[in-house]
């Protein structure tokens, strides 16, 4: 069965590569054509439009930065909605709001496609290792048909329910991600300002009950104050914006989410958007 892949950013490339290296035919499209090179080298076929991907694939994975990017891929002159979608499956791996996901599901299904939402928890290294967690929403039978591919991409797939539930789960776990990231940064800065050695502070966190795989993956960034993007801060800021909007929609008071949203937005405004989300440390250190 031919697979399609639309969106070759930080996460899209390693995920699509895993499918290709597992032996599946993969057709790829990316607005910036140069980003298809690593997939083509592995035997994937680069196509010139989303419509061409649909025409030559049965299951199409979409991994884009946000709702507007997905809307563009749907509606552009040679977009997904200009294709014959009957019998096709669209798997949306992007992090968007539950309302956006439900809307995209309705549009895709009206055009004859089956729609699954499958946002992922994990960053680039986790994607390369196939250790992502996929957060699924949609029809159970459709999800069952795609599980062999999900098992290549991740270590676990959790089906939360109908369209929108996978996106709700992604916002929930990314709230915790943002809070932990800011918490580590503030812990280090408090200790450093009190005159403690940073290396010993890192040792302390690593030896404590607050040690996490997230901290282990990012401690070198804190040590060197260099933050190559495993998960860009601009995306963390985007997600926290979605989270605070969702909290308002649910009439839920989340004071930590509100504060974290402000801090990551400030870090974005300070020019740290293309660094890893752990660069919140640099923004807070400046203040």
C-alpha positions as CSV (number, residue, x, y, z in Angstrom):
1,X,0.0,0.0,0.0
2,X,1.4,3.4,-1.0
3,X,1.7,6.0,1.8
4,X,1.7,9.7,1.3
5,X,3.5,12.2,3.6
6,X,2.8,16.0,3.6
7,X,5.1,18.2,5.8
8,X,8.8,17.6,6.3
9,X,9.7,19.8,9.2
10,X,11.7,18.8,12.3
11,X,9.4,15.9,13.1
12,X,8.1,15.0,9.6
13,X,11.5,14.0,8.2
14,X,12.4,11.3,10.8
15,X,8.9,10.0,11.0
16,X,8.5,9.6,7.2
17,X,12.0,8.1,7.1
18,X,11.0,5.4,9.5
19,X,8.1,4.4,7.3
20,X,10.3,4.3,4.2
21,X,13.0,2.3,5.9
22,X,10.4,-0.2,7.0
23,X,9.9,-0.9,3.4
24,X,6.8,1.0,2.6
25,X,6.4,3.0,-0.6
26,X,6.2,6.7,0.4
27,X,5.2,9.7,-1.7
28,X,6.2,13.0,-0.2
29,X,5.3,16.7,-0.6
30,X,6.8,19.7,1.1
31,X,6.4,23.3,0.1
32,X,10.2,23.7,0.4
33,X,11.3,21.1,-2.1
34,X,14.8,20.8,-0.7
35,X,13.5,19.2,2.4
36,X,12.4,16.1,0.4
37,X,16.1,15.3,-0.4
38,X,16.7,12.9,2.5
39,X,13.5,11.0,1.7
40,X,14.3,10.7,-2.0
41,X,17.7,9.4,-1.2
42,X,16.0,6.6,0.7
43,X,13.7,5.8,-2.2
44,X,10.7,8.0,-1.5
45,X,9.1,9.8,-4.4
46,X,8.8,13.6,-4.3
47,X,5.6,14.9,-5.8
48,X,4.7,18.5,-6.8
49,X,1.4,19.0,-5.0
50,X,-0.8,17.6,-2.2
51,X,-3.3,16.5,-4.9
52,X,-0.6,14.4,-6.5
53,X,0.1,12.7,-3.2
54,X,-3.5,11.8,-2.7
55,X,-3.8,10.5,-6.3
56,X,-0.8,8.2,-5.8
57,X,-1.4,7.1,-2.1
58,X,-4.0,5.3,-0.1
59,X,-3.1,6.6,3.3
60,X,-1.9,10.2,3.6
61,X,-0.1,11.5,6.7
62,X,-0.1,15.2,7.4
63,X,2.5,16.7,9.8
64,X,2.3,20.5,9.7
65,X,3.0,23.3,12.1
66,X,-0.5,24.7,12.7
67,X,-4.1,25.1,11.6
68,X,-3.5,27.7,9.0
69,X,-0.9,25.5,7.3
70,X,-3.3,22.6,7.2
71,X,-6.0,24.9,5.8
72,X,-3.7,26.0,3.0
73,X,-2.9,22.3,2.1
74,X,-6.6,21.6,2.0
75,X,-7.6,24.6,0.0
76,X,-4.8,25.6,-2.3
77,X,-5.3,25.3,-6.0
78,X,-3.8,21.8,-6.1
79,X,-4.7,20.9,-2.5
80,X,-6.2,17.9,-0.8
81,X,-9.8,18.9,-1.3
82,X,-9.3,19.2,-5.1
83,X,-8.5,15.5,-5.1
84,X,-10.7,12.4,-5.3
85,X,-10.6,11.5,-1.6
86,X,-13.2,8.7,-1.7
87,X,-11.7,5.6,-0.1
88,X,-8.6,7.5,1.1
89,X,-7.5,7.9,4.7
90,X,-6.1,11.1,6.1
91,X,-4.0,10.9,9.2
92,X,-3.4,14.3,10.8
93,X,-0.4,14.2,13.1
94,X,-0.3,18.0,13.6
95,X,-0.9,19.7,17.0
96,X,-4.0,21.9,16.6
97,X,-7.0,22.7,18.7
98,X,-9.8,20.1,19.2
99,X,-12.2,22.5,17.3
100,X,-9.9,22.7,14.4
101,X,-9.4,19.0,14.2
102,X,-13.1,18.4,14.3
103,X,-13.6,20.9,11.5
104,X,-10.9,19.3,9.4
105,X,-12.5,15.9,10.0
106,X,-15.9,17.1,8.8
107,X,-14.4,18.6,5.7
108,X,-12.4,15.5,4.9
109,X,-15.3,13.1,5.5
110,X,-17.7,15.2,3.4
111,X,-15.2,14.7,0.6
112,X,-15.3,10.9,1.1
113,X,-12.1,10.4,3.1
114,X,-11.6,8.7,6.4
115,X,-10.0,11.1,8.9
116,X,-7.9,10.1,11.9
117,X,-6.2,12.6,14.3
118,X,-2.9,11.3,15.7
119,X,-0.8,14.1,17.3
120,X,2.4,12.8,18.8
121,X,4.1,13.3,22.1
122,X,7.9,13.4,21.7
123,X,10.7,15.3,20.0
124,X,13.1,14.7,17.2
125,X,15.3,12.2,18.9
126,X,12.3,10.3,20.1
127,X,10.9,10.3,16.6
128,X,14.1,9.0,15.1
129,X,14.0,6.1,17.6
130,X,10.4,5.3,16.9
131,X,9.5,6.0,20.6
132,X,6.7,8.5,20.1
133,X,3.4,8.2,21.8
134,X,0.5,8.7,19.4
135,X,-2.7,10.3,20.7
136,X,-5.6,9.0,18.6
137,X,-9.1,10.3,17.8
138,X,-11.5,8.8,15.3
139,X,-13.2,5.6,14.1
140,X,-11.8,2.5,15.9
141,X,-11.8,0.3,12.8
142,X,-10.0,3.0,10.8
143,X,-7.4,3.3,13.6
144,X,-7.0,-0.5,13.7
145,X,-6.2,-0.5,10.0
146,X,-3.4,2.1,10.5
147,X,-1.9,0.6,13.7
148,X,0.9,-1.2,11.8
149,X,2.1,2.2,10.7
150,X,1.6,3.7,14.1
151,X,3.7,0.9,15.6
152,X,6.6,1.9,13.3
153,X,6.3,5.5,14.4
154,X,5.9,5.1,18.1
155,X,6.1,2.9,21.1
156,X,2.5,3.4,22.1
157,X,-0.8,4.5,20.6
158,X,-3.6,5.6,22.8
159,X,-7.2,5.9,21.4
160,X,-9.0,8.5,23.3
161,X,-12.3,8.5,21.4
162,X,-14.0,10.6,18.8
163,X,-12.5,13.4,16.7
164,X,-11.1,16.1,18.9
165,X,-10.1,13.9,21.8
166,X,-6.6,13.2,20.5
167,X,-6.0,16.9,20.1
168,X,-7.3,17.5,23.6
169,X,-4.9,14.9,24.9
170,X,-2.0,16.6,23.1
171,X,-2.8,19.9,24.6
172,X,-3.0,18.4,28.0
173,X,0.4,16.7,27.8
174,X,2.0,19.7,26.2
175,X,0.8,21.8,29.1
176,X,2.8,19.6,31.4
177,X,5.8,19.8,29.0
178,X,5.8,23.6,29.1
179,X,5.5,23.7,32.8
180,X,8.3,21.2,33.4
181,X,10.5,23.1,31.0
182,X,9.9,26.4,32.8
183,X,10.3,24.7,36.2
184,X,13.7,23.4,35.4
185,X,14.8,26.8,34.1
186,X,13.6,28.6,37.2
187,X,15.2,26.0,39.5
188,X,18.6,26.4,37.8
189,X,18.3,30.2,37.8
190,X,17.3,30.3,41.5
191,X,20.3,28.1,42.5
192,X,22.7,30.0,40.3
193,X,21.6,33.4,41.6
194,X,22.2,32.0,45.1
195,X,25.8,31.2,44.1
196,X,25.4,27.5,43.5
197,X,27.5,25.8,40.8
198,X,25.3,24.9,37.8
199,X,27.0,21.5,37.3
200,X,26.1,20.5,40.8
201,X,22.6,21.8,40.3
202,X,22.3,19.6,37.2
203,X,23.6,16.7,39.3
204,X,21.1,17.4,42.0
205,X,18.1,17.3,39.6
206,X,19.4,14.1,38.0
207,X,19.7,12.4,41.3
208,X,16.3,13.6,42.7
209,X,12.8,12.4,42.3
210,X,12.3,15.2,39.8
211,X,14.6,13.6,37.3
212,X,12.8,12.9,34.0
213,X,13.7,11.7,30.5
214,X,13.0,15.2,29.4
215,X,15.6,16.7,31.7
216,X,18.1,14.0,30.8
217,X,17.6,14.8,27.1
218,X,18.1,18.6,27.7
219,X,20.7,18.9,30.5
220,X,23.6,19.4,28.0
221,X,21.7,22.4,26.6
222,X,21.5,23.9,30.1
223,X,25.1,23.1,30.7
224,X,26.4,24.7,27.5
225,X,23.7,27.3,27.1
226,X,23.3,26.1,23.5
227,X,19.8,25.1,22.5
228,X,19.6,23.2,19.1
229,X,15.9,22.7,18.4
230,X,14.6,19.2,19.3
231,X,11.2,20.9,19.9
232,X,11.4,24.6,18.8
233,X,10.3,27.2,21.3
234,X,8.0,28.8,18.8
235,X,5.9,25.6,18.7
236,X,5.8,25.4,22.5
237,X,4.5,29.0,22.5
238,X,2.0,28.2,19.8
239,X,0.7,25.2,21.8
240,X,0.4,27.2,25.1
241,X,-1.7,29.7,23.2
242,X,-4.0,26.9,22.1
243,X,-4.0,25.6,25.6
244,X,-5.1,28.9,27.2
245,X,-7.8,29.3,24.5
246,X,-9.1,25.8,25.2
247,X,-9.1,26.5,29.0
248,X,-11.2,29.6,28.3
249,X,-13.6,27.6,26.1
250,X,-14.0,25.1,28.9
251,X,-14.4,27.8,31.5
252,X,-11.4,26.4,33.4
253,X,-8.9,28.5,35.4
254,X,-5.4,27.3,34.8
255,X,-3.1,29.9,36.5
256,X,0.1,28.0,35.7
257,X,-0.8,27.6,32.0
258,X,-1.6,31.4,31.9
259,X,1.8,32.3,33.4
260,X,3.7,29.8,31.2
261,X,2.0,31.1,28.1
262,X,3.1,34.7,28.9
263,X,6.7,33.6,29.6
264,X,7.1,31.6,26.4
265,X,5.5,34.4,24.4
266,X,8.1,36.8,25.9
267,X,10.8,34.3,25.0
268,X,9.4,34.2,21.4
269,X,9.4,38.0,21.2
270,X,13.0,38.0,22.5
271,X,14.1,36.0,19.4
272,X,14.4,32.5,20.9
273,X,11.7,31.0,18.7
274,X,14.0,28.8,16.6
275,X,15.9,27.5,19.6
276,X,14.7,24.5,21.6
277,X,11.9,25.1,24.1
278,X,14.4,24.8,26.9
279,X,15.7,28.2,25.8
280,X,13.1,29.6,28.1
281,X,16.1,29.5,30.4
282,X,17.8,32.2,28.4
283,X,14.7,34.4,28.3
284,X,14.2,34.1,32.1
285,X,17.9,34.6,32.8
286,X,17.8,37.9,30.9
287,X,15.1,39.3,33.2
